[in-house]
Amino acid sequence: MSQLLHHMIASGPRPVAPFSHAVEADGWVFVTGQMPTNPEAPDAPLPEGIEAQTRRVVDNLKIVLGGIGLGLEHVTMARIYLTQFERDYDALNALWPSFFEAGKLPARTTIGVTALAVGALVEIDLVARR
């Protein structure tokens, strides 16, 4: 195994806990779960609703991936955490395919949780392959 690369993206979202934005090992990239915060105004209120928060989270994931020369087309697996699973699952499913090329969705697990940092409705982490 090659040496681990720990990535912090200068333009990326402000971490809500101690972590690297991504860690890379042998071409695999593990991206920390991102929140629906605005990197340009990290203390601003979160967007309202699951669709707006999901878009913001995906934008943040794209910033992290872009900071290491990757994009959503490199994503192999996504884990999505929802605080209001029964309410928001269908809306998330309707929106999710719009982020990827048709027929090329990553593997995915969606989990209902009791709470997320910063009061978010959604958090998403990724595994990508360089």
Z-matrix of the N, CA and C atoms (Angstrom, degrees):
N
C 1 1.457
C 2 1.521 1 109.09
N 3 1.323 2 114.84 1 136.32
C 4 1.461 3 119.79 2 177.61
C 5 1.528 4 110.21 3 -75.16
N 6 1.292 5 114.91 4 169.14
C 7 1.466 6 120.77 5 178.85
C 8 1.528 7 110.28 6 -63.69
N 9 1.311 8 117.02 7 141.21
C 10 1.461 9 121.39 8 176.66
C 11 1.519 10 110.58 9 -69.59
N 12 1.311 11 115.61 10 140.71
C 13 1.457 12 121.97 11 174.86
C 14 1.520 13 108.03 12 -110.59
N 15 1.303 14 116.60 13 122.52
C 16 1.469 15 122.18 14 179.29
C 17 1.520 16 108.07 15 -102.11
N 18 1.326 17 116.12 16 119.93
C 19 1.468 18 121.32 17 -174.92
C 20 1.529 19 111.01 18 -107.83
N 21 1.330 20 115.21 19 129.35
C 22 1.464 21 122.58 20 167.35
C 23 1.522 22 105.65 21 -121.93
N 24 1.323 23 116.15 22 124.07
C 25 1.459 24 121.87 23 -175.12
C 26 1.529 25 108.62 24 -95.62
N 27 1.323 26 116.87 25 118.38
C 28 1.468 27 121.14 26 -175.04
C 29 1.525 28 112.15 27 -56.34
N 30 1.333 29 117.72 28 -38.68
C 31 1.465 30 120.85 29 -178.84
C 32 1.527 31 112.22 30 -89.57
N 33 1.322 32 115.98 31 2.91
C 34 1.459 33 120.60 32 -175.84
C 35 1.515 34 113.54 33 -77.00
N 36 1.329 35 115.12 34 173.58
C 37 1.463 36 120.33 35 179.07
C 38 1.527 37 111.44 36 -60.65
N 39 1.313 38 115.36 37 145.99
C 40 1.463 39 120.36 38 175.78
C 41 1.525 40 108.00 39 -67.20
N 42 1.338 41 118.12 40 126.05
C 43 1.465 42 119.77 41 179.10
C 44 1.524 43 112.06 42 -59.79
N 45 1.333 44 115.12 43 140.95
C 46 1.467 45 120.68 44 177.47
C 47 1.526 46 110.49 45 -95.52
N 48 1.326 47 116.91 46 -1.44
C 49 1.461 48 123.98 47 178.25
C 50 1.527 49 107.00 48 -156.94
N 51 1.338 50 118.23 49 172.72
C 52 1.464 51 118.81 50 178.39
C 53 1.533 52 111.23 51 -77.34
N 54 1.340 53 116.44 52 111.83
C 55 1.462 54 121.81 53 178.27
C 56 1.520 55 109.47 54 -164.55
N 57 1.331 56 115.79 55 167.28
C 58 1.462 57 122.52 56 169.04
C 59 1.515 58 107.30 57 -90.11
N 60 1.321 59 117.75 58 149.38
C 61 1.461 60 119.44 59 175.28
C 62 1.521 61 110.63 60 -61.02
N 63 1.327 62 116.56 61 -37.28
C 64 1.463 63 121.53 62 179.31
C 65 1.518 64 108.84 63 -155.19
N 66 1.321 65 114.79 64 153.09
C 67 1.460 66 121.65 65 173.93
C 68 1.518 67 106.84 66 -128.48
N 69 1.333 68 115.65 67 134.19
C 70 1.462 69 121.71 68 -175.50
C 71 1.522 70 109.93 69 -116.77
N 72 1.335 71 114.99 70 136.35
C 73 1.462 72 121.39 71 177.28
C 74 1.523 73 108.59 72 -143.68
N 75 1.336 74 116.55 73 118.57
C 76 1.463 75 121.98 74 176.69
C 77 1.527 76 113.09 75 52.09
N 78 1.322 77 116.97 76 40.84
C 79 1.456 78 121.07 77 177.67
C 80 1.516 79 114.59 78 86.73
N 81 1.326 80 117.67 79 -10.57
C 82 1.471 81 121.66 80 174.93
C 83 1.514 82 108.44 81 -89.40
N 84 1.316 83 116.43 82 135.63
C 85 1.460 84 121.64 83 -178.49
C 86 1.524 85 108.41 84 -122.15
N 87 1.322 86 115.01 85 123.96
C 88 1.458 87 122.69 86 -179.45
C 89 1.529 88 107.46 87 -107.86
N 90 1.330 89 115.49 88 111.37
C 91 1.461 90 121.14 89 -174.95
C 92 1.521 91 108.89 90 -98.53
N 93 1.323 92 115.00 91 125.74
C 94 1.462 93 121.16 92 178.55
C 95 1.523 94 110.45 93 -59.01
N 96 1.320 95 115.85 94 144.62
C 97 1.454 96 120.85 95 176.20
C 98 1.512 97 111.32 96 -53.27
N 99 1.322 98 115.48 97 131.25
C 100 1.459 99 120.89 98 -179.01
C 101 1.524 100 110.25 99 -105.20
N 102 1.317 101 113.71 100 150.72
C 103 1.453 102 122.59 101 -177.88
C 104 1.534 103 108.56 102 -106.00
N 105 1.332 104 117.48 103 166.84
C 106 1.464 105 120.20 104 -179.34
C 107 1.529 106 113.57 105 -85.50
N 108 1.325 107 115.75 106 42.13
C 109 1.460 108 120.46 107 177.09
C 110 1.525 109 109.49 108 -90.63
N 111 1.315 110 116.00 109 156.13
C 112 1.460 111 121.91 110 179.44
C 113 1.526 112 108.16 111 -94.55
N 114 1.349 113 118.50 112 117.55
C 115 1.463 114 119.56 113 -179.42
C 116 1.526 115 113.55 114 -58.85
N 117 1.334 116 117.20 115 -27.38
C 118 1.463 117 120.58 116 -179.54
C 119 1.523 118 112.55 117 -83.64
N 120 1.321 119 117.79 118 -16.11
C 121 1.467 120 122.75 119 178.27
C 122 1.531 121 107.87 120 -147.93
N 123 1.350 122 116.49 121 70.81
C 124 1.466 123 119.94 122 -171.26
C 125 1.529 124 115.42 123 -62.39
N 126 1.307 125 117.49 124 -18.70
C 127 1.463 126 120.01 125 179.47
C 128 1.530 127 113.08 126 -97.78
N 129 1.320 128 117.19 127 1.62
C 130 1.468 129 121.62 128 178.74
C 131 1.525 130 109.52 129 -67.86
N 132 1.319 131 117.54 130 154.98
C 133 1.468 132 119.79 131 175.84
C 134 1.527 133 110.68 132 -58.76
N 135 1.317 134 116.16 133 150.56
C 136 1.463 135 121.02 134 177.72
C 137 1.523 136 109.61 135 -69.99
N 138 1.321 137 117.02 136 152.62
C 139 1.466 138 119.16 137 173.98
C 140 1.534 139 109.56 138 -59.34
N 141 1.315 140 115.96 139 154.37
C 142 1.464 141 119.93 140 -179.07
C 143 1.520 142 110.68 141 -91.88
N 144 1.323 143 116.16 142 134.55
C 145 1.451 144 122.04 143 173.80
C 146 1.518 145 113.66 144 89.94
N 147 1.322 146 115.09 145 157.14
C 148 1.458 147 121.03 146 -175.93
C 149 1.524 148 112.50 147 -65.95
N 150 1.324 149 118.61 148 -38.08
C 151 1.465 150 119.69 149 -178.78
C 152 1.524 151 110.74 150 -64.37
N 153 1.317 152 117.29 151 -49.45
C 154 1.466 153 121.13 152 -178.71
C 155 1.528 154 110.85 153 -64.68
N 156 1.315 155 117.49 154 -40.34
C 157 1.462 156 119.41 155 179.22
C 158 1.526 157 110.94 156 -68.17
N 159 1.323 158 117.56 157 -39.17
C 160 1.465 159 120.10 158 178.56
C 161 1.521 160 110.58 159 -63.60
N 162 1.321 161 117.33 160 -43.42
C 163 1.472 162 120.26 161 177.62
C 164 1.534 163 111.16 162 -59.21
N 165 1.323 164 116.66 163 -42.86
C 166 1.473 165 120.74 164 179.91
C 167 1.524 166 110.33 165 -65.22
N 168 1.321 167 117.55 166 -42.55
C 169 1.463 168 120.90 167 178.26
C 170 1.528 169 110.00 168 -61.10
N 171 1.326 170 117.42 169 -46.87
C 172 1.470 171 120.47 170 179.64
C 173 1.531 172 110.29 171 -63.64
N 174 1.314 173 118.31 172 -39.05
C 175 1.468 174 120.30 173 175.10
C 176 1.530 175 110.27 174 -58.95
N 177 1.324 176 117.25 175 -42.14
C 178 1.463 177 120.81 176 179.12
C 179 1.525 178 111.21 177 -66.25
N 180 1.312 179 116.94 178 -40.06
C 181 1.469 180 120.15 179 176.43
C 182 1.531 181 110.37 180 -62.41
N 183 1.326 182 117.11 181 -39.61
C 184 1.465 183 121.15 182 178.40
C 185 1.535 184 110.89 183 -64.73
N 186 1.319 185 117.44 184 -36.28
C 187 1.469 186 121.00 185 176.48
C 188 1.525 187 109.90 186 -62.61
N 189 1.322 188 116.61 187 -46.59
C 190 1.469 189 120.51 188 -179.90
C 191 1.523 190 110.22 189 -63.94
N 192 1.330 191 117.20 190 -49.86
C 193 1.462 192 119.98 191 178.93
C 194 1.533 193 111.19 192 -59.91
N 195 1.327 194 116.70 193 -45.24
C 196 1.456 195 120.63 194 179.88
C 197 1.513 196 112.64 195 -61.04
N 198 1.326 197 116.29 196 -32.87
C 199 1.463 198 120.84 197 179.17
C 200 1.517 199 113.54 198 -65.11
N 201 1.319 200 117.04 199 -16.42
C 202 1.472 201 120.66 200 177.46
C 203 1.531 202 111.09 201 -119.73
N 204 1.338 203 115.22 202 19.07
C 205 1.455 204 119.97 203 173.19
C 206 1.517 205 115.54 204 79.65
N 207 1.318 206 117.83 205 23.70
C 208 1.462 207 122.42 206 179.06
C 209 1.519 208 110.49 207 -122.31
N 210 1.322 209 116.11 208 173.27
C 211 1.456 210 122.26 209 176.70
C 212 1.520 211 109.80 210 -144.06
N 213 1.311 212 115.70 211 -177.52
C 214 1.465 213 119.85 212 -178.70
C 215 1.532 214 112.53 213 -61.60
N 216 1.318 215 117.24 214 -23.84
C 217 1.463 216 119.70 215 178.91
C 218 1.533 217 112.11 216 -66.71
N 219 1.326 218 117.84 217 -13.54
C 220 1.460 219 122.16 218 178.21
C 221 1.527 220 112.78 219 -91.65
N 222 1.319 221 117.83 220 -5.09
C 223 1.470 222 121.75 221 -175.89
C 224 1.521 223 110.22 222 -73.61
N 225 1.323 224 115.47 223 128.79
C 226 1.465 225 121.44 224 177.32
C 227 1.523 226 112.25 225 -103.54
N 228 1.336 227 116.78 226 -28.85
C 229 1.472 228 121.25 227 -175.55
C 230 1.517 229 109.48 228 -149.45
N 231 1.315 230 116.09 229 139.00
C 232 1.470 231 121.96 230 174.96
C 233 1.514 232 108.84 231 -127.62
N 234 1.316 233 115.62 232 141.05
C 235 1.458 234 121.90 233 170.48
C 236 1.519 235 106.74 234 -118.37
N 237 1.313 236 114.97 235 127.71
C 238 1.456 237 121.63 236 -176.98
C 239 1.519 238 108.38 237 -118.33
N 240 1.312 239 115.75 238 131.23
C 241 1.462 240 122.50 239 179.92
C 242 1.525 241 108.21 240 -113.89
N 243 1.331 242 116.48 241 127.04
C 244 1.465 243 122.44 242 -178.94
C 245 1.525 244 110.04 243 -122.00
N 246 1.334 245 116.70 244 132.79
C 247 1.459 246 119.36 245 176.83
C 248 1.524 247 112.43 246 -82.61
N 249 1.325 248 117.02 247 -22.35
C 250 1.468 249 122.03 248 178.93
C 251 1.531 250 108.16 249 -122.15
N 252 1.315 251 116.68 250 65.10
C 253 1.454 252 122.53 251 -170.29
C 254 1.524 253 112.68 252 -53.93
N 255 1.299 254 117.89 253 -54.41
C 256 1.472 255 120.39 254 -175.75
C 257 1.525 256 111.65 255 -63.73
N 258 1.307 257 117.64 256 -36.83
C 259 1.462 258 121.21 257 -179.84
C 260 1.528 259 112.12 258 -73.31
N 261 1.347 260 117.63 259 -40.41
C 262 1.460 261 121.14 260 -166.94
C 263 1.524 262 115.42 261 -103.82
N 264 1.333 263 118.74 262 -9.38
C 265 1.467 264 121.12 263 -174.12
C 266 1.527 265 112.55 264 -61.04
N 267 1.312 266 117.87 265 -46.30
C 268 1.465 267 120.19 266 -178.77
C 269 1.528 268 111.88 267 -64.84
N 270 1.321 269 116.78 268 -41.33
C 271 1.470 270 119.97 269 178.92
C 272 1.531 271 110.70 270 -64.81
N 273 1.314 272 116.86 271 -40.50
C 274 1.455 273 120.77 272 176.67
C 275 1.527 274 110.20 273 -61.32
N 276 1.319 275 117.45 274 -46.12
C 277 1.464 276 121.24 275 -179.19
C 278 1.530 277 111.81 276 -62.30
N 279 1.313 278 117.55 277 -35.21
C 280 1.460 279 121.02 278 178.77
C 281 1.531 280 111.32 279 -67.82
N 282 1.314 281 117.15 280 -34.19
C 283 1.463 282 122.74 281 -176.70
C 284 1.528 283 112.88 282 -86.19
N 285 1.306 284 117.98 283 -35.79
C 286 1.464 285 123.84 284 -170.70
C 287 1.536 286 114.01 285 -51.03
N 288 1.321 287 120.57 286 -48.83
C 289 1.477 288 119.75 287 -177.32
C 290 1.526 289 114.13 288 -60.90
N 291 1.328 290 118.04 289 -22.04
C 292 1.463 291 120.28 290 -177.65
C 293 1.532 292 112.90 291 -67.70
N 294 1.311 293 117.63 292 -14.11
C 295 1.460 294 121.12 293 -178.46
C 296 1.532 295 112.96 294 -87.72
N 297 1.334 296 116.74 295 -8.99
C 298 1.465 297 120.68 296 -172.37
C 299 1.523 298 110.89 297 -129.74
N 300 1.330 299 115.59 298 160.34
C 301 1.451 300 121.40 299 174.88
C 302 1.528 301 108.91 300 -63.87
N 303 1.318 302 116.42 301 141.38
C 304 1.469 303 120.97 302 -178.45
C 305 1.523 304 110.40 303 -54.07
N 306 1.312 305 115.24 304 132.74
C 307 1.453 306 121.24 305 177.43
C 308 1.515 307 114.91 306 78.31
N 309 1.347 308 117.37 307 4.66
C 310 1.469 309 120.24 308 -177.39
C 311 1.527 310 111.11 309 -127.90
N 312 1.309 311 115.39 310 51.02
C 313 1.464 312 120.48 311 177.49
C 314 1.525 313 109.84 312 -78.46
N 315 1.332 314 117.29 313 142.76
C 316 1.463 315 118.91 314 175.17
C 317 1.528 316 110.31 315 -72.77
N 318 1.312 317 115.90 316 162.05
C 319 1.464 318 119.97 317 168.73
C 320 1.527 319 106.96 318 -59.14
N 321 1.344 320 117.02 319 155.98
C 322 1.467 321 118.47 320 -173.14
C 323 1.519 322 110.96 321 -155.34
N 324 1.317 323 114.79 322 144.21
C 325 1.454 324 122.86 323 169.10
C 326 1.518 325 106.80 324 -127.92
N 327 1.325 326 116.81 325 136.29
C 328 1.463 327 121.25 326 177.25
C 329 1.519 328 107.53 327 -121.63
N 330 1.314 329 115.69 328 131.11
C 331 1.461 330 122.17 329 -171.36
C 332 1.523 331 109.21 330 -127.87
N 333 1.322 332 116.76 331 134.03
C 334 1.453 333 121.73 332 172.18
C 335 1.518 334 109.44 333 -84.74
N 336 1.319 335 116.43 334 132.16
C 337 1.465 336 122.27 335 -178.65
C 338 1.528 337 109.49 336 -128.85
N 339 1.321 338 116.15 337 163.12
C 340 1.460 339 119.65 338 -177.91
C 341 1.525 340 112.94 339 -81.64
N 342 1.330 341 117.49 340 -28.00
C 343 1.468 342 120.43 341 -179.24
C 344 1.521 343 109.27 342 -164.27
N 345 1.331 344 115.13 343 158.07
C 346 1.458 345 122.85 344 174.85
C 347 1.524 346 109.18 345 -132.46
N 348 1.326 347 116.46 346 160.00
C 349 1.459 348 121.63 347 177.70
C 350 1.526 349 109.65 348 -56.50
N 351 1.289 350 116.32 349 153.98
C 352 1.467 351 127.88 350 178.13
C 353 1.529 352 113.44 351 54.52
N 354 1.332 353 117.86 352 18.49
C 355 1.460 354 120.86 353 178.86
C 356 1.515 355 114.01 354 71.84
N 357 1.337 356 117.54 355 21.04
C 358 1.462 357 122.20 356 -176.86
C 359 1.526 358 111.40 357 -69.28
N 360 1.320 359 115.25 358 153.56
C 361 1.465 360 122.74 359 173.16
C 362 1.520 361 111.40 360 -86.37
N 363 1.350 362 116.84 361 -24.76
C 364 1.461 363 121.67 362 -173.65
C 365 1.527 364 110.17 363 -145.38
N 366 1.324 365 114.92 364 144.69
C 367 1.460 366 123.68 365 171.13
C 368 1.524 367 106.31 366 -138.66
N 369 1.325 368 116.89 367 142.06
C 370 1.461 369 120.94 368 -179.49
C 371 1.524 370 108.79 369 -134.21
N 372 1.344 371 115.85 370 130.87
C 373 1.452 372 120.20 371 169.78
C 374 1.522 373 108.95 372 -116.94
N 375 1.323 374 115.79 373 160.82
C 376 1.461 375 120.84 374 -172.54
C 377 1.517 376 112.18 375 -136.01
N 378 1.314 377 114.17 376 155.06
C 379 1.457 378 122.70 377 163.45
C 380 1.530 379 105.90 378 -119.26
N 381 1.324 380 115.98 379 129.09
C 382 1.460 381 121.12 380 179.28
C 383 1.521 382 108.73 381 -126.22
N 384 1.316 383 115.41 382 162.72
C 385 1.467 384 121.50 383 179.21
C 386 1.515 385 108.62 384 -126.52
N 387 1.333 386 115.12 385 124.98
C 388 1.462 387 120.89 386 178.39
C 389 1.517 388 110.06 387 -71.46
